[in-house]
Amino acid sequence: MRVSYRWLASFFPPGSLDALPPEELARRLTRQGLAVDDVRPAFAAFTGVVLGKVVQAGPHPNADRLTLCEVEAGDGARQVVCGAPNVEVGALYGYATVGSRLPGDRQIRRAKIRGVESQGMLCSAPELGLDALGGPEGIWPIGGASEADLGRDLRDVLALDDTILDIDVTSNRGDALSHLGVAREVQWLVGEELVLPAIRLVESGEAAASRSGVEIEDVEGCPRYFGRLIDGIRVGTSPAWLQTRLVSVGQRPVSDVVDVTNFVMLELGQPLHPFDFDRLAGGRIVVRRARDGERFVTLDGRERTLDAEITMICDAERPVAVGGVMGGLESEISAGTRTVFLESAHFDPARVSRTVRKLGLPSEASTRFARGVDPELPKIALDRAAALIAEVAGGSVASGRVGAEAGERVERRRIELRLSRHEVLVGKATTADAARTALESLGFGVTSGRGDVLTVEVPSWRFDVSREADLIEEVARLEGYEAVPASPLPAPPVAPAREPRQRAIARLSEASRAAGFDEACTPSFVPEDVLGAGTAIDNMVEIRNPISKADRFLRPFLIPNLARAVAYNLKRGAPRAKLFEIGHAFRRLAGEVEETERLALAAGGARSPLDWSEPHPPEYDFWDLKGDLEDVLAAAAANSPRFSKGSRAWLHPGRQAEIESGDGTALGFCGEVHPIVAEAWGSERKLYVAELELAALAGPDPEMRIMEWSREPAVERDLALVVPSGDLAADIVAELWRSGIDHLKGVRVFDRYAGPQLPEGHYSLGLRLTFEADRTLTDEEVDGEMNRLLERLRRERGYEIR
Amino acid sequence: MIEALRERLEELRREVERQLNAAAGPADVEEIRVRTLGKKGALTAEAKAIGRLEPGARPKAGELVNEVKSALERAIAAREEELAGGELTRRLAEEALDVTLPGRRRGQGTRHPLSIVTDELLDVFRRMGFSVATGPEVETPWHNFEALNIPPGHPAREEMDTIYVAGMERLLRTHTSPVQIRVMESQGPPVRVVCPGRVFRSDTPDASHSPFFHQIEGLWVDEGISLGHLKWALIEFVHQYYGPDVDTRFRPSYFPFTEPSGELDMECLLCHGEGCRACKGSGWLELLGCGMVHPAVLEAVGYDSERYTGFAWGMGVERIAMLRYGVPDIRLFYENDTNFLHQFAAR
């Protein structure tokens, strides 16, 4: 909300605001809860421009397009050459005298133009920094100015020396979206009573009620609706004072009638709507709910489909406006409008808010109605605006208002304020007098103030105040939060320890980083074709109002966006990229959203960082991934995890595994991304990914007891078994453990070989067995165990020694 | 005869010493040792010859031979050690490296700046007595809005630009406040929690907006908690995190779930209050929103709002990280360029 300092000052007796220059006022308002984001001059600076009148104009002797003018500015006519096509004898203009300085550091000097002397310049609006004003071309006639002001500085005549305060009005304070509303807050600071603008309404002629009428069917959506008729209008341009005032607060002047409605809205806070009365069928207004599916063309030229929750303003035949939101094209004020029907109504905030959302149609009016406009304001604002329209557009106001309302007076809320409660909540005591003064300065009525309790009546414009806590805030903010003493918290003597889950996550993060993965942070959204290969992922959670097509679903797991980030880095030229992320993933499950926390890893590129001693390191591969994963799992105390062949369509069919813990709990999966999917994710290189369920890994700190180990030397035996290709290494190792031979302490795979020396359909697996006992084992003992083992393997599995 | 022996031995000793001096390496010394002291060596021959002497001369002859033998053994051993030492020195010299060449790094991973900042903030609040609680990102309207005193149609609800799940009454939480509700629903007062997490708004991404970002929210509910406690806690936080001399400003504001509500501004870290681009010339940076928990919120979770009061606050992690590390564009956090991520190795 842009607020003009001068406009604000006009609500107080002259001089009241002198002690509060704009910067200071901004600071005080900010401390009071109306945050002022910016303080700036309302208009560009210029000097030496006065109000001048063209008393004579004739052709330039040496140029067809120039006019020779005699300009009177109070001290004798001066000759000015003017290049504009719209010079009018008798009109008043901004006259830049010799020596004046215009915006853009432009200085006006005495000059000869085509051989004729020119003493200064007649100004266009843009030349004075008022780009939004004036006609399409030429100099700017100062409409509504008085000849008595000839020679006066134009800045004074138009009150251009003003400051704008840009206030960030919080959504509860619809009442502060006007100069009156802000003035109510300033009242506390200046300690003077508000002076409301005088309404000089002159009514004449036939009563409005004889030609017009209002009928409210939708009382819930529009509890009060009033109108006035202004006849004999000639729609034109607003006087300069009105234009400059609107421009100073960011409103573009349209026409005098529309400008007045905007002016009164910014002044008092009541949105108004002018209709061309002659276009209202039957001259009547009917306020009703729209019919489902009804269509209507709004002022912006777009056709909208309505529903029964929307309040429509209609004439005797058809809708003419969306209530509280926007007018219609057909009844709009135009140059030919002769009689204006001026609407001033109150609309239900929730209904307007819903309508705006439904139609996607925010406007100055709907913003205010949605936040709540003072229900007692419509009549006052109507009279104010009617009087102003008659004043600036030259019409006459017909006698009386037409309209209807549900209840003459709005019931005011009464709330009890306990001073003791104030002290508890704020931590600082206040007195009954102090609270009363503060509340009354904001327009609250304090009807009784006995002992601890004040009975407070809430003014009609304060929709946001409904409970005692709201009143406590009002008093606290006026007294100033800086006055509240800071009190140390009654904290427990020992600060809480890190939660087990947080500790577990920290461990996983640390292990992932130790394995060379950088922590990443990727979006929660994925496109429908998340695998990029036309392969759908089932049960993804869809977004009703996605920001873009690429954001239509919630990520079913973290890998797609994480792998894309790896691909992005590789594509950019990074020799390797290893990323991990801890985050939430989403699936639909039985009509609900199943949300799980995950740890995902993704890697690609070189196995190791660039190193001069190994200029061409091998590419990261499945075994690197599995090793990294095993390190991470070890940190989560998920020892001896089991990897079994996986079958996800978007991973390499032969290079993927499902992972479960030793006790069979599913932990996650890993694998090489299918080349088609990797390409869709932007990578020409192989991508390796893994995703783990945090729930299975981030439990409380596991109990542990160290195990004893032998200090006797271990005995090792190597074994190369020839086994059928279909036999999995893990099963063979498990078979060894199951064999029941004594003193076996370790089995490690040290070689895998397949080649022509071996029987068809077989491979050789090299295993290193470690034997240990609490005494020195003899070779004979170990050999005996080995023979038993080999015998068993031959008998049970048919394995041969290579 | 003894004299002749003495001379021969003396001659042998001189000859061996001469040869030892000429020896170029341990191998030469070994050869000399074999030639002299070996089974067929010169001195061994002399020792064997003693037996052939007359018995009276034998002791003296043996004494002489042993004398020379031990002298030569010492000389050989000394020369051997001397030469071997030289060899080691030479070998070590050959093994010298250019230590300015880069080391072989394993490439340890880095933490994401948002995690770094989150952990730092949580650490400060833990020390002040808060525990960490988390909750789901897909929420019910009740937890995200109604319980927080934001009924349907409330203007604040429209301003939140909520992202909704299709086909069910679920939404992506617009703030971490629903975690407060979940905590209070699950336990009675006192409550002292901080809630970090990802939140969502229907914003088109640009340099300062993202449809998802991260917040930390805090809640302290107990008997007798006041705005004064809130003020102390948050100013203390600023002093702990940014330094004891950083100025703060506490001003009224509005949030539907707090009453009274406020915002805490902190002296601009870049210009120290002078006014610059980062603070839009005001000298202040908006740091967090806060307030006394609205009685309607306490009532929504079944707390006695007369007996218990509390304060809550919320702040954006990205904003704090952007200021702390000079990150000009919020999208850099989510791009995951390793050129960006690797800069946080020391954090």
Interface residues (C-beta under 8 A of the other chain):
Chain A: T30 R31 Q32 G33 A35 D37 D38 T170 S171 N172 R173 G174 P349 A350 S353 R354 V356 R357 A370 R371 V424 L425 V426 G427 K428 D464 R467 E468 A469 D470 I472 E473 A476 R477 Y481 E482 V484 P485 A486 S487 P488 L489 P490 A491 P492 A495 P496 R498 E499 R501 Q502 S509 S512 R513 A514 A515 G516 F517 D518 E519 A520 C521 T522 P523 S524 F525 V541 E542 I543 R544 N545 P546 I547 D551 L554 A565 Y568 N569 R572 A574 R576 A577 K578 L579 F580 G583 H584 F586 G591 E592 V593 E595 S608 P609 D611 W612 S613
Chain B: L101 P102 R104 R105 R106 G107 Q108 G109 T110 R111 H112 L114 S115 L122 R126 R127 M128 G129 F130 S131 V132 T134 P136 E137 V138 P152 G153 P155 A156 E158 E159 I163 Y164 V165 A166 G167 M168 R170 L172 R192 R198 F200 S202 D203 T204 P205 P211 F212 W220 D222 G224 S226 L227 G228 H229 K231 W232 A233 I235 E236 R249 F250 R251 P252 S253 Y254 P256 E259 P260 S261 G262 E263 K280 S282 M292 H294 P295 A296 T309 F333 Y334 E335 N336 D337 T338 L341 H342
